[in-house]
Amino acid sequence: MARPKALKLREVLEEIDMSRAAFYRMRARGKAPKLVKLPNGHIRCHRSDLDAWWATRETAA
């Protein structure tokens, strides 16, 4: 079974068209997509988590 696509934070920010600072403010309020920290310290977001987050944004609008 293939591993799910994990996006770099830069890719997430580009897709949602948001600055890193604004993203982290949103994350502090618990309103950002779920992120995972890899053992090497890099941060990733699974495509499925970003898609689920987008779905909640569409219903909130």
The first five atom37 places (N, CA, C, CB, O) and aatype in JSON, in Angstrom:
{
  "aatype": [12, 0, 1, 14, 11, 0, 10, 11, 10, 1, 6, 19, 10, 6, 6, 9, 3, 12, 15, 1, 0, 0, 13, 18, 1, 12, 1, 0, 1, 7, 11, 0, 14, 11, 10, 19, 11, 10, 14, 2, 7, 8, 9, 1, 4, 8, 1, 15, 3, 10, 3, 0, 17, 17, 0, 16, 1, 6, 16, 0, 0],
  "atom_mask": [
    [1, 1, 1, 1, 1],
    [1, 1, 1, 1, 1],
    [1, 1, 1, 1, 1],
    [1, 1, 1, 1, 1],
    [1, 1, 1, 1, 1],
    [1, 1, 1, 1, 1],
    [1, 1, 1, 1, 1],
    [1, 1, 1, 1, 1],
    [1, 1, 1, 1, 1],
    [1, 1, 1, 1, 1],
    [1, 1, 1, 1, 1],
    [1, 1, 1, 1, 1],
    [1, 1, 1, 1, 1],
    [1, 1, 1, 1, 1],
    [1, 1, 1, 1, 1],
    [1, 1, 1, 1, 1],
    [1, 1, 1, 1, 1],
    [1, 1, 1, 1, 1],
    [1, 1, 1, 1, 1],
    [1, 1, 1, 1, 1],
    [1, 1, 1, 1, 1],
    [1, 1, 1, 1, 1],
    [1, 1, 1, 1, 1],
    [1, 1, 1, 1, 1],
    [1, 1, 1, 1, 1],
    [1, 1, 1, 1, 1],
    [1, 1, 1, 1, 1],
    [1, 1, 1, 1, 1],
    [1, 1, 1, 1, 1],
    [1, 1, 1, 0, 1],
    [1, 1, 1, 1, 1],
    [1, 1, 1, 1, 1],
    [1, 1, 1, 1, 1],
    [1, 1, 1, 1, 1],
    [1, 1, 1, 1, 1],
    [1, 1, 1, 1, 1],
    [1, 1, 1, 1, 1],
    [1, 1, 1, 1, 1],
    [1, 1, 1, 1, 1],
    [1, 1, 1, 1, 1],
    [1, 1, 1, 0, 1],
    [1, 1, 1, 1, 1],
    [1, 1, 1, 1, 1],
    [1, 1, 1, 1, 1],
    [1, 1, 1, 1, 1],
    [1, 1, 1, 1, 1],
    [1, 1, 1, 1, 1],
    [1, 1, 1, 1, 1],
    [1, 1, 1, 1, 1],
    [1, 1, 1, 1, 1],
    [1, 1, 1, 1, 1],
    [1, 1, 1, 1, 1],
    [1, 1, 1, 1, 1],
    [1, 1, 1, 1, 1],
    [1, 1, 1, 1, 1],
    [1, 1, 1, 1, 1],
    [1, 1, 1, 1, 1],
    [1, 1, 1, 1, 1],
    [1, 1, 1, 1, 1],
    [1, 1, 1, 1, 1],
    [1, 1, 1, 1, 1]
  ],
  "atom_positions": [
    [[0.84, -1.18, 0.0], [0.0, 0.0, 0.0], [0.88, 1.25, 0.0], [-0.95, 0.0, 1.21], [1.85, 1.33, 0.75]],
    [[0.54, 2.2, -0.83], [1.35, 3.41, -0.96], [1.12, 4.35, 0.22], [1.02, 4.13, -2.27], [0.02, 4.43, 0.77]],
    [[2.17, 5.03, 0.6], [2.09, 6.02, 1.67], [1.32, 7.24, 1.16], [3.53, 6.43, 2.16], [1.52, 7.65, 0.02]],
    [[0.44, 7.82, 2.0], [-0.31, 8.99, 1.54], [0.61, 10.18, 1.27], [-1.36, 9.38, 2.58], [1.66, 10.31, 1.9]],
    [[0.2, 11.02, 0.34], [0.99, 12.19, -0.02], [1.09, 13.14, 1.17], [0.36, 12.91, -1.24], [0.08, 13.51, 1.77]],
    [[2.31, 13.53, 1.5], [2.54, 14.49, 2.58], [3.13, 15.76, 1.96], [3.49, 13.89, 3.68], [4.18, 15.72, 1.32]],
    [[2.45, 16.87, 2.16], [2.86, 18.14, 1.6], [3.78, 18.89, 2.55], [1.64, 18.99, 1.26], [3.61, 18.84, 3.77]],
    [[4.74, 19.58, 1.99], [5.59, 20.46, 2.79], [4.77, 21.67, 3.19], [6.88, 20.88, 2.0], [3.8, 22.02, 2.51]],
    [[5.14, 22.31, 4.28], [4.41, 23.48, 4.75], [4.36, 24.54, 3.67], [5.06, 24.05, 6.03], [3.32, 25.19, 3.48]],
    [[5.45, 24.73, 2.95], [5.49, 25.71, 1.85], [4.41, 25.41, 0.81], [6.88, 25.71, 1.18], [3.76, 26.33, 0.31]],
    [[4.22, 24.13, 0.5], [3.2, 23.73, -0.47], [1.79, 24.01, 0.05], [3.34, 22.25, -0.81], [0.91, 24.44, -0.7]],
    [[1.59, 23.77, 1.34], [0.29, 24.05, 1.96], [0.01, 25.55, 1.9], [0.25, 23.54, 3.44], [-1.09, 25.97, 1.52]],
    [[1.0, 26.35, 2.28], [0.83, 27.81, 2.28], [0.53, 28.33, 0.88], [2.08, 28.49, 2.83], [-0.3, 29.23, 0.72]],
    [[1.18, 27.78, -0.13], [0.91, 28.18, -1.51], [-0.52, 27.82, -1.9], [1.91, 27.52, -2.47], [-1.22, 28.62, -2.53]],
    [[-0.95, 26.63, -1.54], [-2.29, 26.18, -1.93], [-3.39, 27.0, -1.26], [-2.47, 24.7, -1.58], [-4.4, 27.32, -1.89]],
    [[-3.2, 27.33, 0.02], [-4.26, 28.09, 0.7], [-4.02, 29.59, 0.61], [-4.34, 27.67, 2.17], [-4.82, 30.38, 1.12]],
    [[-2.94, 29.99, -0.05], [-2.62, 31.4, -0.29], [-2.58, 32.18, 1.02], [-3.64, 32.02, -1.26], [-3.35, 33.13, 1.23]],
    [[-1.67, 31.76, 1.89], [-1.57, 32.37, 3.21], [-0.11, 32.48, 3.61], [-2.36, 31.54, 4.27], [0.72, 31.65, 3.23]],
    [[0.21, 33.53, 4.37], [1.57, 33.68, 4.87], [1.82, 32.69, 6.01], [1.82, 35.14, 5.35], [0.88, 32.18, 6.62]],
    [[3.07, 32.44, 6.27], [3.45, 31.53, 7.36], [2.95, 32.09, 8.69], [4.99, 31.31, 7.4], [2.43, 31.34, 9.52]],
    [[3.11, 33.4, 8.91], [2.68, 34.01, 10.17], [1.17, 33.87, 10.37], [3.08, 35.5, 10.2], [0.71, 33.51, 11.45]],
    [[0.4, 34.15, 9.32], [-1.06, 34.03, 9.42], [-1.46, 32.57, 9.66], [-1.74, 34.56, 8.13], [-2.39, 32.3, 10.42]],
    [[-0.76, 31.65, 9.02], [-1.04, 30.22, 9.21], [-0.83, 29.83, 10.67], [-0.15, 29.36, 8.28], [-1.67, 29.14, 11.26]],
    [[0.29, 30.25, 11.25], [0.57, 29.88, 12.64], [-0.39, 30.55, 13.62], [2.0, 30.24, 12.99], [-0.7, 29.98, 14.66]],
    [[-0.88, 31.76, 13.3], [-1.92, 32.37, 14.14], [-3.19, 31.54, 14.08], [-2.21, 33.84, 13.69], [-3.83, 31.29, 15.11]],
    [[-3.56, 31.1, 12.88], [-4.74, 30.27, 12.71], [-4.55, 28.93, 13.43], [-5.04, 30.05, 11.21], [-5.48, 28.41, 14.04]],
    [[-3.35, 28.39, 13.35], [-3.05, 27.12, 14.02], [-3.17, 27.26, 15.53], [-1.64, 26.64, 13.64], [-3.65, 26.35, 16.2]],
    [[-2.73, 28.39, 16.08], [-2.81, 28.63, 17.51], [-4.27, 28.67, 17.98], [-2.11, 29.95, 17.88], [-4.56, 28.33, 19.13]],
    [[-5.17, 29.08, 17.1], [-6.61, 29.1, 17.43], [-7.27, 27.76, 17.15], [-7.31, 30.2, 16.63], [-8.47, 27.6, 17.39]],
    [[-6.51, 26.78, 16.66], [-7.06, 25.46, 16.37], [-7.87, 25.4, 15.1], [0.0, 0.0, 0.0], [-8.73, 24.53, 14.95]],
    [[-7.61, 26.31, 14.16], [-8.4, 26.4, 12.93], [-7.63, 25.98, 11.68], [-8.91, 27.8, 12.75], [-8.15, 26.11, 10.57]],
    [[-6.41, 25.5, 11.84], [-5.56, 25.14, 10.7], [-5.63, 23.64, 10.42], [-4.11, 25.56, 10.96], [-6.06, 22.86, 11.27]],
    [[-5.21, 23.23, 9.22], [-5.14, 21.79, 8.93], [-4.13, 21.12, 9.87], [-4.75, 21.55, 7.45], [-3.19, 21.75, 10.35]],
    [[-4.35, 19.85, 10.11], [-3.47, 19.07, 10.99], [-2.09, 18.92, 10.35], [-4.09, 17.67, 11.28], [-1.97, 18.62, 9.17]],
    [[-1.06, 19.15, 11.15], [0.32, 18.98, 10.71], [0.96, 17.84, 11.47], [1.13, 20.29, 10.91], [0.56, 17.53, 12.59]],
    [[1.95, 17.22, 10.86], [2.74, 16.18, 11.54], [4.21, 16.59, 11.5], [2.52, 14.77, 10.88], [4.68, 17.13, 10.5]],
    [[4.91, 16.32, 12.58], [6.34, 16.62, 12.64], [7.09, 15.31, 12.46], [6.72, 17.31, 13.98], [6.89, 14.36, 13.21]],
    [[7.94, 15.27, 11.47], [8.73, 14.08, 11.18], [9.91, 13.98, 12.15], [9.24, 14.1, 9.71], [10.29, 14.97, 12.77]],
    [[10.48, 12.79, 12.28], [11.63, 12.62, 13.19], [12.79, 13.56, 12.86], [12.11, 11.18, 13.13], [13.57, 13.9, 13.75]],
    [[12.92, 13.98, 11.61], [14.01, 14.89, 11.24], [13.66, 16.35, 11.52], [14.36, 14.71, 9.77], [14.45, 17.24, 11.22]],
    [[12.47, 16.6, 12.09], [12.06, 17.95, 12.44], [11.24, 18.66, 11.38], [0.0, 0.0, 0.0], [10.68, 19.73, 11.64]],
    [[11.17, 18.09, 10.19], [10.39, 18.71, 9.12], [8.9, 18.57, 9.41], [10.73, 18.07, 7.76], [8.46, 17.61, 10.05]],
    [[8.12, 19.54, 8.94], [6.68, 19.53, 9.15], [6.0, 19.2, 7.84], [6.18, 20.9, 9.7], [6.37, 19.7, 6.78]],
    [[4.99, 18.32, 7.92], [4.24, 17.91, 6.74], [2.75, 17.94, 7.06], [4.68, 16.5, 6.26], [2.35, 17.92, 8.22]],
    [[1.96, 17.97, 6.0], [0.51, 17.89, 6.12], [0.04, 16.84, 5.12], [-0.18, 19.29, 5.85], [0.33, 16.94, 3.93]],
    [[-0.66, 15.85, 5.6], [-1.17, 14.82, 4.7], [-2.22, 15.42, 3.79], [-1.76, 13.62, 5.5], [-3.03, 16.24, 4.22]],
    [[-2.19, 15.03, 2.53], [-3.15, 15.54, 1.55], [-4.59, 15.34, 2.05], [-2.95, 14.83, 0.18], [-5.43, 16.22, 1.88]],
    [[-4.86, 14.19, 2.66], [-6.21, 13.9, 3.14], [-6.63, 14.88, 4.24], [-6.3, 12.46, 3.65], [-7.79, 15.28, 4.3]],
    [[-5.69, 15.27, 5.11], [-6.0, 16.24, 6.17], [-6.26, 17.62, 5.59], [-4.85, 16.31, 7.18], [-7.16, 18.32, 6.05]],
    [[-5.49, 18.02, 4.57], [-5.71, 19.31, 3.93], [-7.05, 19.32, 3.2], [-4.57, 19.64, 2.95], [-7.79, 20.31, 3.27]],
    [[-7.37, 18.22, 2.5], [-8.66, 18.14, 1.81], [-9.83, 18.2, 2.78], [-8.73, 16.86, 0.98], [-10.84, 18.84, 2.5]],
    [[-9.69, 17.54, 3.94], [-10.75, 17.57, 4.96], [-10.89, 18.99, 5.51], [-10.43, 16.57, 6.11], [-12.01, 19.45, 5.76]],
    [[-9.78, 19.68, 5.71], [-9.82, 21.05, 6.2], [-10.52, 21.95, 5.19], [-8.4, 21.57, 6.47], [-11.35, 22.79, 5.56]],
    [[-10.18, 21.77, 3.89], [-10.85, 22.56, 2.84], [-12.36, 22.33, 2.89], [-10.3, 22.18, 1.43], [-13.13, 23.28, 2.74]],
    [[-12.78, 21.1, 3.1], [-14.21, 20.77, 3.15], [-14.89, 21.53, 4.3], [-14.42, 19.24, 3.31], [-16.03, 21.98, 4.15]],
    [[-14.22, 21.66, 5.44], [-14.83, 22.38, 6.56], [-14.88, 23.89, 6.26], [-14.04, 22.13, 7.86], [-15.8, 24.57, 6.71]],
    [[-13.93, 24.4, 5.5], [-13.92, 25.82, 5.13], [-15.07, 26.11, 4.16], [-12.56, 26.22, 4.49], [-15.69, 27.17, 4.22]],
    [[-15.35, 25.16, 3.27], [-16.43, 25.37, 2.29], [-17.79, 25.42, 2.98], [-16.41, 24.25, 1.23], [-18.64, 26.22, 2.61]],
    [[-17.99, 24.56, 3.98], [-19.27, 24.56, 4.67], [-19.41, 25.75, 5.6], [-19.44, 23.27, 5.46], [-20.53, 26.18, 5.88]],
    [[-18.28, 26.3, 6.07], [-18.33, 27.46, 6.97], [-18.6, 28.76, 6.2], [-17.01, 27.58, 7.74], [-19.06, 29.74, 6.78]],
    [[-18.34, 28.75, 4.93], [-18.47, 29.98, 4.13], [-19.87, 30.33, 3.77], [-17.69, 29.86, 2.89], [-20.1, 31.34, 3.1]]
  ]
}
